[in-house]
Amino acid sequence: MYEILETFKNSGLHGTGWPVTTYAVVPASILGDKIIVQNSTVHAEKRLVQKLSQNIGKVEDLQNLTNLKIFLNYSPCADCADVIADFARDVRGKLQVHVVFASLYNIQRESCQKNCNHKLCDTVRHEENKEGLKLLLEAGVILKTFCAADWDELQATLGFNLENIVRERWDDGLDEDEVMEDDLWELLGEEIENVQRLNEMKEEWIEEQKEKWIEEETERRLSEIKEEWLDEKEDDWIEEETERRLDELIQKWLEERKDDWIESEVNFRWEENLWDPWDDDEDEDFREVEEAWEMEQEQIFMDNWEDDVREQYEGDVLREAKNEWEIEEEETFGNEWESELRGQHEDEVLCDVEAAWETEEQFKFEQIWENENRWLY
């Protein structure tokens, strides 16, 4: 591990011999434990992508866009850049690939052309490798040189206690990482700025979609709760209103039956001489008939209503109650929901919707951006 860290520190460092070994290091990620590979007959970057691709199935169930950082001591050559770009496109919308390198590989550095006598690589390789880095940017890969935080993460991945790494150039005392960053910007500043603008556009677009989705989803969920509440109220109200109307009908029907029966019973008793003709207390006679109604006949007629008459009215009464619900009562209860009950649910629903955005929906919109919108801009 010491050799690996020293290789990273000395790569591209002015005033030292540059290592010929290339290492690729990936911290532990969704694709598995940390990975460390070096060049052999195959470049380290290609060997790394082979290993990463073996675990590509693990990204299928990702619910959030996840960063995948690749540390290299040298930037990729044109061929390796092409391989990494293909991998980045395969995982677009699920993994955000970052490539962090300690030195530019076979690329003419602006600082070298101005300030030192180091032998420059030939122009053909320079252009090929520069185009390779552009290809990575076009594939959505984030390119950067090492900073203090990157050195800390690399040390932690390799199992070292953290120390402040400053790569001081032996010939002029400058900080190699700062110079390297300037050289990268001189080389690809315009392209990097374009990527940054795209990322800013993405963030703005995602924020717009977030606000729109949260507003629409909150309203949709509140509407569902309202509809469920209204369905319950509709069932209860129609049932109660139907019973109320049927009760009114039975009372009216019983009153009619009562009057008819009492009249008939009085006539029957007179005809059958069941009353004393010399008794002048007619009120008492009528009270006697009414008591007979209340004690016996009323229940008989009520049973008759339930067994034979009720169903004749029930269908019409139910339809009338449903029509009144649709014409008037549904709106009345809807207004009650909006004025009194909506507020009781709104905060909880909004909280749930915002959580759903963070855990699921944002990822979907990021995929839409990466797979569709990004290339429009």
LINHUQUI-V782376 format. One record per residue. N is the residue number from 1. SS is DSSP state (hx for helix, st for strand, lp for the rest). PSI is psi in whole degrees, 0 to 359 (999 if undefined). Layout:
BEGIN
N:SS:PSI / N:SS:PSI
END
This chain:
BEGIN
1:lp:326 / 2:hx:316 / 3:hx:321 / 4:hx:312 / 5:hx:318 / 6:hx:324 / 7:hx:316 / 8:hx:316 / 9:hx:327 / 10:hx:350 / 11:lp:120 / 12:lp:3 / 13:lp:119 / 14:lp:137 / 15:lp:2 / 16:lp:164 / 17:lp:134 / 18:lp:135 / 19:lp:151 / 20:lp:351 / 21:lp:138 / 22:lp:131 / 23:st:146 / 24:st:125 / 25:st:130 / 26:st:120 / 27:lp:163 / 28:lp:137 / 29:st:188 / 30:lp:337 / 31:lp:1 / 32:st:195 / 33:lp:173 / 34:lp:150 / 35:st:133 / 36:st:121 / 37:st:157 / 38:st:164 / 39:lp:149 / 40:lp:237 / 41:lp:345 / 42:lp:138 / 43:lp:148 / 44:hx:323 / 45:hx:320 / 46:hx:319 / 47:hx:322 / 48:hx:313 / 49:hx:324 / 50:hx:315 / 51:hx:316 / 52:hx:321 / 53:hx:334 / 54:hx:334 / 55:lp:17 / 56:hx:333 / 57:hx:337 / 58:hx:343 / 59:hx:353 / 60:lp:327 / 61:lp:12 / 62:lp:138 / 63:lp:353 / 64:lp:148 / 65:lp:128 / 66:st:139 / 67:st:139 / 68:st:113 / 69:st:132 / 70:st:120 / 71:st:129 / 72:st:143 / 73:lp:339 / 74:lp:145 / 75:lp:154 / 76:lp:145 / 77:lp:176 / 78:hx:316 / 79:hx:315 / 80:hx:324 / 81:hx:321 / 82:hx:319 / 83:hx:314 / 84:hx:322 / 85:hx:318 / 86:hx:316 / 87:hx:316 / 88:hx:321 / 89:hx:325 / 90:hx:326 / 91:lp:12 / 92:lp:137 / 93:lp:348 / 94:lp:315 / 95:st:133 / 96:st:110 / 97:st:128 / 98:st:133 / 99:st:119 / 100:st:124 / 101:st:153 / 102:lp:339 / 103:lp:152 / 104:lp:134 / 105:lp:121 / 106:lp:48 / 107:lp:135 / 108:lp:117 / 109:lp:138 / 110:hx:321 / 111:hx:326 / 112:hx:322 / 113:hx:331 / 114:hx:321 / 115:hx:358 / 116:lp:173 / 117:lp:19 / 118:lp:143 / 119:lp:129 / 120:lp:147 / 121:lp:162 / 122:lp:157 / 123:hx:324 / 124:hx:310 / 125:hx:319 / 126:hx:310 / 127:hx:319 / 128:hx:312 / 129:hx:326 / 130:hx:316 / 131:hx:326 / 132:hx:318 / 133:hx:323 / 134:hx:321 / 135:hx:320 / 136:hx:316 / 137:hx:318 / 138:hx:331 / 139:lp:1 / 140:lp:6 / 141:lp:139 / 142:st:120 / 143:st:138 / 144:st:161 / 145:st:171 / 146:lp:143 / 147:lp:180 / 148:hx:318 / 149:hx:324 / 150:hx:319 / 151:hx:321 / 152:hx:316 / 153:hx:322 / 154:hx:315 / 155:hx:316 / 156:hx:319 / 157:hx:323 / 158:hx:355 / 159:lp:18 / 160:lp:152 / 161:lp:143 / 162:lp:134 / 163:lp:154 / 164:lp:112 / 165:lp:119 / 166:lp:118 / 167:lp:90 / 168:st:127 / 169:lp:136 / 170:lp:335 / 171:lp:332 / 172:lp:358 / 173:lp:6 / 174:lp:160 / 175:st:114 / 176:hx:323 / 177:hx:322 / 178:hx:319 / 179:hx:319 / 180:hx:320 / 181:hx:317 / 182:hx:319 / 183:hx:321 / 184:hx:319 / 185:hx:322 / 186:hx:323 / 187:hx:313 / 188:hx:24 / 189:hx:315 / 190:hx:315 / 191:hx:319 / 192:hx:319 / 193:hx:323 / 194:hx:318 / 195:hx:317 / 196:hx:319 / 197:hx:320 / 198:hx:318 / 199:hx:322 / 200:hx:318 / 201:hx:320 / 202:hx:314 / 203:hx:319 / 204:hx:317 / 205:hx:316 / 206:hx:320 / 207:hx:320 / 208:hx:315 / 209:hx:324 / 210:hx:309 / 211:hx:315 / 212:hx:314 / 213:hx:316 / 214:hx:318 / 215:hx:312 / 216:hx:319 / 217:hx:322 / 218:hx:314 / 219:hx:321 / 220:hx:315 / 221:hx:321 / 222:hx:323 / 223:hx:322 / 224:hx:315 / 225:hx:317 / 226:hx:316 / 227:hx:319 / 228:hx:317 / 229:hx:316 / 230:hx:323 / 231:hx:317 / 232:hx:315 / 233:hx:322 / 234:hx:311 / 235:hx:313 / 236:hx:315 / 237:hx:314 / 238:hx:319 / 239:hx:312 / 240:hx:317 / 241:hx:322 / 242:hx:315 / 243:hx:321 / 244:hx:316 / 245:hx:321 / 246:hx:323 / 247:hx:320 / 248:hx:318 / 249:hx:316 / 250:hx:323 / 251:hx:318 / 252:hx:316 / 253:hx:317 / 254:hx:322 / 255:hx:319 / 256:hx:316 / 257:hx:321 / 258:hx:311 / 259:hx:314 / 260:hx:316 / 261:hx:317 / 262:hx:316 / 263:hx:315 / 264:hx:319 / 265:hx:322 / 266:hx:313 / 267:hx:320 / 268:hx:317 / 269:hx:324 / 270:hx:315 / 271:hx:323 / 272:lp:7 / 273:lp:40 / 274:lp:349 / 275:lp:151 / 276:lp:117 / 277:lp:341 / 278:lp:357 / 279:lp:117 / 280:lp:0 / 281:lp:79 / 282:hx:326 / 283:hx:320 / 284:hx:321 / 285:hx:316 / 286:hx:321 / 287:hx:324 / 288:hx:319 / 289:hx:318 / 290:hx:321 / 291:hx:322 / 292:hx:322 / 293:hx:310 / 294:hx:324 / 295:hx:335 / 296:hx:305 / 297:hx:323 / 298:hx:315 / 299:hx:323 / 300:hx:316 / 301:hx:325 / 302:hx:318 / 303:hx:320 / 304:hx:320 / 305:hx:310 / 306:hx:323 / 307:hx:323 / 308:hx:328 / 309:hx:322 / 310:hx:313 / 311:hx:340 / 312:hx:332 / 313:hx:335 / 314:hx:314 / 315:hx:313 / 316:hx:318 / 317:hx:319 / 318:hx:316 / 319:hx:319 / 320:hx:319 / 321:hx:318 / 322:hx:318 / 323:hx:318 / 324:hx:324 / 325:hx:312 / 326:hx:323 / 327:hx:323 / 328:hx:308 / 329:hx:325 / 330:hx:317 / 331:hx:320 / 332:hx:313 / 333:hx:325 / 334:hx:319 / 335:hx:323 / 336:hx:318 / 337:hx:311 / 338:hx:321 / 339:hx:332 / 340:hx:324 / 341:hx:332 / 342:hx:314 / 343:hx:334 / 344:hx:337 / 345:hx:339 / 346:hx:311 / 347:hx:317 / 348:hx:317 / 349:hx:316 / 350:hx:319 / 351:hx:315 / 352:hx:320 / 353:hx:317 / 354:hx:322 / 355:hx:321 / 356:hx:323 / 357:hx:313 / 358:hx:321 / 359:hx:342 / 360:hx:304 / 361:hx:322 / 362:hx:319 / 363:hx:319 / 364:hx:317 / 365:hx:326 / 366:hx:322 / 367:hx:319 / 368:hx:316 / 369:hx:310 / 370:hx:323 / 371:hx:339 / 372:hx:304 / 373:hx:323 / 374:hx:319 / 375:hx:350 / 376:hx:337 / 377:lp:999
END
